[in-house]
């Protein structure tokens, strides 16, 4: 069994030792204002019939745009990779979980879109009317059921557009000022397990949560790649994600914090995800610091898995860290760059040791490359990344 803390630990372990990823450049949108050439345009009247026709056309256009817009476009505002595969992030079927609650009304949790290409899976879902936050003061009997803790531990963490944000801000200010205050948060959330119809548990590699302008909770999940062998060759994935309900009570008496949690399972959201992408094999050979190395990679638009085999242990031909450096503070960095200059960065690192072969997963760029040039070098704390043009690179081409 895994939980949110374990998932976070897995992510932290996979990201440990990596150089900071550069932020992807967002698209620049130019607005062009047309100037009227006529100084005194002729006044014209428009019939009601024409007005209704124009409105109808606009509504049809809005519906057409909405049909092609999904949460991949929403998350694509911050990561262009999602925009690139948004047209292929479709579902064959989807069944939401409906949760009736006296405070929330009807909360809806549904899988919105997903991209599956055999090597990788990315899935986005939304929860509508899934959170309510209200001020709260416990009775003596309720306070007796609560757990006491350090106020610093219970500072509220909130996101832009999150429902109840004013109360959460007021809580933080009360804790800071030493003023008694409390709140109750009722929310619908999802399990961290994504299960196929035949019981394969797909492990998430990362999750990007956000609230949209309407206050809906949205999340993009990226799963560990390569996907399990049991699902890699399927033409579709039938998945389900459990939905839960939670009520948390927080009270600050001016010195100490108290909290209590109630949880229950309330439903399941499901979807059928068609295979809408492909992966390719890439191969290349060359030398790194005069040592022969062969590289094979499976690459899809959203992920890559690369295996590097060398004729000598990597700690014999890659630069060694200064004497006294902790071995856990030194690692092997692998960067792959496609023909357009886009960088594929590894999602985990390996120690600089006596191995001659290793495999690393990479995050994709949103498109299949024509070629990849791979650079392998050692890094340690406080060392600046090298100029790649000074290093030996090995070029990979698609294996036709």
N, C-alpha and C positions, 0 to 999 in steps of 0.2 A: 504494500500500500504506500502511496505517496501523498503528501499534503503540500500546502502552499509553501511552507518553510523549506521542505525538502526540494521542491522545484526550484526555489530561489537559490538554495545551496548548490544545486546542480548547475544552474546558470552561472553562479559566481565561480565555480570550479572551472567551467569551460572557458570563461573569459579571463581567468587569472593568467598573468604573464603576457597579455596581449598589449601591443601599443594601441594608444587611443585611436579609434576609427575617425576619419575625417567625415564631417557632415556632408551629405549629398546636397548638391546645389539644386535649389528649387527653381521651377520654371518661372521666367519673367514674363508677365503679361503686360502687353502694351495696349493702351487705350488711345484710339484715334478719334478725334472729334471733327466731324465734318462741318465746315463753315458754310453758312447760307450765302449765296452769291447775290441773291436779289435783295435789294435794300428795302423794298416794300412789297412783300409777297401778297398775292391775291387771296382774299378771304374766301373760304369755301365752307359750305355746310355739308355735314355727313348725315345720311339717313340712318334711322334706327336699325333698319335691316342690315345696312353695311356694318354698323357698330357690332351687332350681334354676330355677324359673320367673322369679323376680325377677332372678337373674343373667343369664338369657337376654335378658330385656327390656332390662337395662342394657347388655349387649353390643350389641344391635341399635341402641339409641339412640346408643352410642358410634360405631358404624359409620356411622350416618346423619349424625352431626355431622361425622365425618371426611370424608365424601363432599362436604360443602359447605364444607369448610375447605381453603384453599389458601395458597400463599405470599403472596398479596395480603393475606390476613388477618394473616399474620405481620408483614409490613412495615407493615400498617395500624396496628400498635401504636404506631408512631412517626409515621406520616403518614396521617391519616384519609382522604385521597383514595383510597388503595388499598382500604380497607374499603368505600368507597362503590361501587366497580366490581367488587369481588370476585365477586359472583354472576354477572357477565357475563365474567369472565376464565376462559374455558373453552377446551378443546382438542378438536378432532375426533379426532385421532390423535396419539400421541407415541411415539417410539422412542428408548430410552436408549442411551448408549454404555457398554459394559462393559469394564473394564480389569482384567486379571489381573496381579497383581504379588506377588512373594514377601513383601514387607513389608506391603503394603496389603491383601492378600487380593483380593477382588473389589470394585473401586471402581465406583460407578455414577454417571454424569452424565446428568441428564434435565431436560428442560423441563417445569416443573410446571404453569404457567398463563400466560395472556397475554390482554391486552385490546387489541382492534383496532377502530377506528371510522372508518377511512379517512383521518382527519387525523392521528391519533396511534397509536403502538404502544408498549405497555409489556409486558415479558416477564420472567418470573421462573423461575429454574432452581435446582437443588440438586445438590450432589455429596456422595455418601455414601461413607464410608471413603476419603476422598480425600487424607488427609495423615498422615504418620508422621514424628515427630521423634525422633532418638536422639543420644546423646553420640558424639563422634567425635574421634579423634586420628590425624592423617595419618602415613603412613610417609615416609621420606626421598624415595622416588621419587614418592609422591603429592604431597608438598609442592612438589617441583620443577615440577609441572604447574599449580600454583595461582598466581593473580594477587595481588600484594601491594597493599595499600591502606591508607588512613587508618582507624583504628578508629572514629572518630566517624561515618563514612559507613555503617558496617555494624552500627549499633545495631539490634537486632531490633524490628520493629513487629508487634504482635500484637493480637488481638481477644479479647473475653470469650468463653469456651467453646471457644476454639481448641485443637485437639489439640496436645499437646506444649508447652503454655503454660509449664509449670514449667521445662523446659529452656531455653526462650527467655528467661525471666526470669533464669535462672542465667547465661546468656550475657551479658546486659546488665550484671549485677552483676560478672561477671568482667572485662569490659572496663573498667568503672568502677574496680575495685580493682587492675587491672593483673595479674590472675591468669590463667595459661594455661588455655584452655578451648576446646572446639570442639563443633560439632553438624552432623549431616547431616539435611536435610529433604527427604523424598520427597513430592511432591504431584501431584495431577491438577488441571488448570485448563483454562479454555476460551479459545478464540480471541476477539479483540475484533471479529471479523467475523461478522455475521449475514447469511446469503445466502439469497435466495429460490431456488426450484427453477429459475427461468430466469435466474439470475445477477445479480440486482439486489442490490448491497451496501447494506444499511441501516445508516446511521451512528448509533452511540450518542451521545446528548447527555450522559447521566450514568449512573453506576452506583452502586448502594448495596449493598455487601457486608456480610454478617453471618454469624455462626455461631449456630445454634439450640442449645437446651439439650442436644440429642443429639450435638453436635459436628459436624453437617452444615454444609458451606459453602453459603450461600444468597446469591443476588444478584438484585436488581431492576434491569433495564435500561430506561431511558427513551430513546426514539429521537428524533432531530431531527424537528421538525414545522415545516411540513407534510411528510408523507412524500413520497418521490419520485412524480412523476406516473405512472410506470409501474405503481404498485401502489395508487394512491389509490382507484380505483373497483372493486377486486376484492372479491368476496364472501368470499374466504378467502385466507390467506397460507400457503404451504408454505415453511418456513424450516429451515435447518440451521446448526449452530454446531460448528466443529471442536473436538476435545478433545485436549489435549496432556499429556504427562507430563514432570516436571522433577525432577531431583535436584540440590540445591545443597549444597556442602560449605563450611563456615566453620571457620577455625582462628585463634585469637588466641594469640600466643606470649608475651604479657605486654607487648609494645611495638607490634607490627604485626599487622594482620589479613590473612588470606589467604582466597581463595575460588575455587571452581571450579563450573561449571554444566554439566549434561548435559540436553538436551531432545530430545524426539521426539514426533511426531504419533501418536496411538494410537486415534483413532476420531472419530465424528461423532454428535451427538444431533440429532434432527429432530422437527418437530411441524407439524401443520396447525392453523391458527388461524382460526376463523370470524369473520366480521364481526358483532360483537355490540353495536354502538353506532352513534350517528348524530351528525352535526354540523349546525349551523344557521347561516344567514347573518344578521347583524345590521347595521343601518345607522343613522346619525344625523348630524345637521348642527347647527352652532351656531357661537359665536364664542369665541375665546380671546384675551383682551386686545384686543378689538375687531376681530380678524382672523377672517374666515370660514374655517371648517374643516369638512371632510366626513370621516367615519370609516366604514369598512366592516370587518367582522370575520367570520371563520369560527370558530365556537366548538363544541367538543365537551366532554364531561365532563373530559377529561384534558389538553386543550391548546386554544390559540387562536392565530390569526394575524390581526394587525390592521394595516390600512393607513390612514394619516392623510395627507390632502391639504389644504394651506392656500393661501390666496391671496397669501401673502408668505413670504419666507425665514424660517425659524424663528429665526435669530439677530437678526431685526429686531423681533420682538415678545415674545421670552422674555428674562428678565433676564440681563444680561451678568455674567460673573465679575469680581471685582476686578482692577484693572490689575496686570499682572505674573503672573497665574495662567497656568500652562502649559495650552495648549489640550487636552492629553490628560487633564488633571485636571478638565475640565468636560464635562458630558454632559447629554443630554435624558432626563428620567425620565417614564415613562408608567405610570399606575396606573389600573386599571379595578376598579370595585366593583359587585357585584351588589345586588339588592334586599334581600338578607339581611345585607349588610355584609361578605361575603367578598371578599377582594382577589385580583385576578389581577395577578401581577407579571411583568415582562418577563424573558426569559432571556438577553437581551443588551442592550447600550446603543448609542447613537449619539452622535457628537460634535455639539456646538452649532455649526452651520455655516450655509451659505446654501441648503441644500436646502429644497424646498417640499413634498416627499413622502417618506415613509419607511414601511417595513414592519417589524414586530417580532413575534417569537414569544412566547407567554405560556404559563406553566404553568396547567393547569386546576385546578378545586376539587373535582372528583369528580361534579359535577352540571351540567346545562344551566341557565343563568340565565333569568329572565324579562326582565330589563333589565340594562343595564350603563351606569354613569356613568363617563366617561373624563376623567382630568385629565392635562394635559401641562404640564410646567414644567422649568426648568433647575436643575441641581445642580452643585456643585463641592466639592472636598475641604474638610472642616471646617465645612461648612454643614449646619445641622439641617434635616430635612425640614419642609416648610411645613404649616400647618394647611389641610387640603384644603377645609374649609368656606369659606375665604377666596379660593379659586380658582374660575375659570370651569370648569364641567363640561359635557360633552356627553353626552346620554343616547342610548343605542342600544337599539333594539327589534328583535325578530325580524322578518325580511323574509318575510312570508307569501305 
